[in-house]
Amino acid sequence: LVLTVMTLYAMGILATRLFGHRLLLHAKADIDEDIIRPFGTVLDSMFTLFRVMCATISAKEAASIDFFLHAVPAAKFAFVFFMVSSSWTLLSILTAVVSENMISTTSRQLEEMKLTAFEDEREAQAIRLIELFRDIDRTGEGLLSHDDLCRYLEDDAKAADAARLCSVPRRDIMAVVKVLQDEDGSREGVDMQRFVECLMDLATPLTEKAAMKLESRIAAVARTVASLSGSVEALRRESRPS
């Protein structure tokens, strides 16, 4: 819009000086005022050029333009330049507005669809992973150990399927079980459902939500440590001889 107004303003000044003030015409030429009137002032020239640009020009304005183009053939170059620049300006503005609206609308719809389908996709992925690792749980207790997983992933086909479903390499899958097993202090293994949940989150980039979750777990551990320290100190005081 600003570019359109600036173009009309610049061309309006030029048209007023050349046609309205008769700089391109003979000073003593007898010209009807109706021919000069569409370009008498800058505002009149801007309005006339705007109507030309929108193809809503009146008969008197068309007669005035035809007169000046016939009287000053060189003015045809300026007229062609104005028509091309104004048409491209309008086309660019229209294209930009329509494209921006389409892009914003499409992005908003895709985001809504992504949020709607997130839980369903996550549940389906969890089911596929459980089916994939079910052969490891020989006892049927839903436990998964690091050694059993290493033996399972020695099969290249199974390792490729696991990496494809988890979107992480084989070594990261084994590292998850190792970390969970060390965290629980269990030699038998880790819960299959917990392992699958951690595995699905492993390929997700770090977000503010994940950072907040980590801070919450750190705070919970700190509170547990403080509570245990207080209990140990209380027992120490009680164990001292009177």
MARMIZA-654159 format. One record per residue: x, z, y of N, C-alpha, C in turn; residue in three letters. Coordinates in steps of 0.05 Angstrom, whole numbers, plus 5000, padded with zeros to 4 digits. Layout:
N
XZYXZYXZYALA ...
***
This chain:
242
501750004976500050005000501750005025LEU 503850175026505550185049507049915052VAL 507849795030509249535032507349325043LEU 504849325034502849135044502449165074THR 502149415083501649465112504149375128VAL 506449435118508949355133509149055134MET 508448915113508548625113506548515133THR 504148615133502148525152502948575180LEU 504148815185504948885212507148705222TYR 509148655205511448475213510448195218ALA 508848085200507847815203505847805226MET 504348025232502548025254503948015280GLY 506148155283507748135308508847855311ILE 509847735290510947465292508747265299LEU 506447285286504247095292503247125321ALA 503147375330502147425358504147305378THR 506647345373508647235392508746925392ARG 508546805368508846515366506246375372LEU 503946475363501446335367499746455390PHE 499446715390497846845410499046815438GLY 501646835440503046805466503946515470HIS 503346335453503946045455506845985458ARG 508646135445511446085447512245815434LEU 510745735414511345485400509845245412LEU 508145295431506545085443507445025471LEU 506644795481507344715509505744905527HIS 507145005548505945205566503445095580ALA 503444835586501144725600499044595582LYS 499344645556497444525537494744655540ALA 492644485540489944585543488844655515ASP 488744915509487845005482485445185486ILE 483445135469481045295469481745585463ASP 480445775477480946055472480046145444GLU 478146005433477246075405479546025385ASP 481345835392483645785375485646005377ILE 486046115401488046325406487046595397ILE 484446645399483346915395484147045369ARG 484146915346484947055321487747165321PRO 489447075340492247175342492747285369PHE 490747375383491047465411492647725412GLY 492247905394493748165394494848205366THR 496548415364497748475338495648555317VAL 493748715326491548795308489848565299LEU 489248375318487748145311489247975291ASP 491847945295493447785277493647915250SER 493948175249494048315223491348285208MET 489148305222486548275209486147985199PHE 487047795215486747515207488447455182THR 490947555183492747515160491647655135LEU 490447895139489348035116487047885103PHE 485347755120483147595110484247345096ARG 486447235106487647005092488747095065VAL 489947335065491147435040488947485019MET 486647575028484447635010482547395005CYS 483147165017481546925014478646965024ALA 478447115046475747155058475747055087THR 477346855093477646755120475146615129ILE 474546645156472146515167472846225176SER 470746085184471145805192472845785217ALA 472345965236473845965262476846025257LYS 477246225240480046295234481446065219GLU 480045935200481145715186481845485205ALA 480045435225480545225244482945285262ALA 483245545269485545625285488145585270SER 488145665245490645635229491245345225ILE 489245175219489744895215490844765241ASP 489844855264490844745289493744805294PHE 494545055289497345135294499145005273PHE 498344975248499944845228500244545234LEU 498244425246498444145253500144115278HIS 499844295297501344275322504244345319ALA 504844535301507644625296508144605266VAL 509044375257509444345228511444545216PRO 513344645232515244835222513945105214ALA 511545155226510145405220509145405191ALA 509045175178508145175150510045335132LYS 512645335138514445495122513845795124PHE 513245885149512546165153509946235139ALA 508046045139505446095126505846105096PHE 507445925085507945935056509446195048VAL 511346275065512746525059510846765059PHE 509046775078507146995080505346995055PHE 504246765047502446755025503846834999MET 506346744995507746814971508447114970VAL 509447214993510147504993507747684991SER 505547615004503147775002501947764975SER 501947534962500847504935502447674915SER 505147644917506847804899506548104905TRP 506248174930505848454936503348574923THR 501148434927498648524915498848524885LEU 500148314873500348304844502048534834LEU 504248594848505948814839504549084841SER 503049124863501649374866499549404844ILE 497949184840495949194819497149244792LEU 499249104785500549144759501649424756THR 502849534778503949804776501750014772ALA 499549984786497350184784496150164756VAL 495549924746494349894720496149994698VAL 498749914700500649994679501050294679SER 501150424702501550714703499150854691GLU 496750764697494350884686494250844655ASN 494950614646494950564617496950734603MET 499350754614501450904602500751204601ILE 499751314623499051594624496751654605SER 494751474604492451514586493351504556THR 495051304550496051284522497751524514THR 499451614532501151844526499452094522SER 497352124538495652364535494152354508ARG 493152114501491752094476493652134452GLN 496052034453497952074431498652364429LEU 498952504451499652784450497352944438GLU 494852884445492553014433492352964403GLU 492852714395492752644367494952794352MET 497252814364499552944351498953244347LYS 497753374367497053654365494953694344LEU 493053514343490853534323491853514295THR 493653324291494553264263497053434255ALA 498053604273500453754267500153934242PHE 498054094243497554284221497054144195GLU 495553924195495053784171497553664159ASP 499253544176501753424167503653644156GLU 503653874169505454084160504554194133ARG 501954224129500854314104501454114081GLU 501153854088501653654068504553644060ALA 506353684080509253684074509953924057GLN 508754154063509254394047508454354018ALA 506154224013505254173986507153993971ILE 508153783985510053593973512653733966ARG 513653913983516154053977515754253954LEU 513554383953513054573931512954423904ILE 511654193905511554023880514353933872GLU 515953873893518653773887520453993874LEU 520254243884521954453874520654623852PHE 518354543843516954703823518454713797ARG 519854503790521354503765523554713764ASP 524454803788526555003788525555273780ILE 523055333787521855593780520955593751ASP 522755653734522155643705520455883696ARG 520756113710519156343702516356343713THR 515856183733513256173745512656393764GLY 514756543773514456763792514556673821GLU 515056423826515256323853517756403867GLY 519956433851522556503863524556273859LEU 526356263878528356043878531056153885LEU 533056113867535756223871537556003880SER 539856083892541755893902543055733879HIS 543755873857544955733835543155533822ASP 540555613819538655423807538255173824ASP 538255223850537854993869540254803868LEU 542654923866545154753864545054583839CYS 544254693817544054533793541954323795ARG 539754393808537554193811538453963829TYR 539954023850540753813869543153653859LEU 544253723836546453553825545353283817GLU 542753263812541553003806541252853833ASP 542552623835542552473860539752383869ASP 538152313849535452223856533752453867ALA 533952683855532452913865533553003892LYS 536252993895537453063921536552873943ALA 536352613937535452423956532452473964ALA 530852533944527952593950527752843968ASP 529353043961529153293977530153244006ALA 532353094009533353034036531352874052ALA 530052684039528052514052525652674062ARG 524652854045522353014052522953224074LEU 525453334072526153544091527453444116CYS 528353194115529753064138532353214145SER 533653334124536253474127537953404103VAL 540553414106542353354083542153564061PRO 543353504038543153674015544553944020ARG 546853944034548254194038546654384056ARG 545054284074543454464091541154584074ASP 540154444055538054554038539154794022ILE 541554754011542754973996543555204014MET 544255144039544955354058542655534065ALA 540255414066537855564072537355774050VAL 537455694025537055884003539156104004VAL 541656034009543856224010543356434032LYS 542556344056542056524078539756714072VAL 537556604062535156764055535756964033LEU 537356884013537957063991539757284001GLN 541657224018543457434029541857614047ASP 539957504062538357664080536657864065GLU 535457774043533757954027535358144009ASP 537858064004539558223986538558213957GLY 537257993950536157963923537857773907SER 538357843882539857663864538057473849ARG 535557543847533757383831532957123846GLU 532757143872532056903888530256973911GLY 529356763925527656793948524956683942VAL 522956773957520256673953520056373960ASP 518856223942518655933945517155853971MET 515055993978513455924002515155974027GLN 516556194027518256254051520556044053ARG 521655974030523855774031522755504042PHE 520355424034519255174043518655184073VAL 517655414083517055444111519655414128GLU 521755554119524355534133525455254132CYS 525055124109526154854106524854654124LEU 522154684128520754504146521554544175MET 522254794183523054854210525954784215ASP 527454734194530354684197530854434213LEU 529254224209529753964222528553954250ALA 527054164258525754164284527854234305THR 528054084327529954154349529254434360PRO 531254564371530854824383529054804408LEU 527054964408525154974431524955254442THR 523555274464523155534477521655724458GLU 519755604443518255764424520055884402LYS 521955714392523755814372525656024383ALA 526555994408528256194420526756454424ALA 524256444432522656684435522256824408MET 521756664387521456774360524056924351LYS 526356794357528856914350529357174365LEU 528657174391528957414407527157644397GLU 524757564388522957774377524057894352SER 525257724334526457834310528858004316ARG 530457924335532758094343531858364354ILE 529758354370528758604381527658784359ALA 526358664339525258824317527558944301ALA 529658794296531958904282533259134298VAL 533459094324534659294341533059554340ALA 530359534340528659764338529059904311ARG 529259744290529659864263532360014262THR 534359884273537060014273536960274289VAL 535660264312535460504328533960724314ALA 531760654299530260854285531860974262SER 533360804248535060904226537261084237LEU 538361004260540461164272539461444279SER 536961444290535761704297535261874273GLY 534361744251533861894226536462004215SER 538561844215541161944205542162174222VAL 541862154248542762364265541162624261GLU 538562584256536862824251537762954224ALA 538262794204539062904178541863044181LEU 543562924198546163044201545963324215ARG 544163344234543863604247542663804228ARG 540763714211539463904192541463994170GLU 543363814164545263884142547464074152SER 547764104178549864284188549164574181ARG 551164724173550565014167549865164192PRO 548065354189547165514212549365694222SER 
***
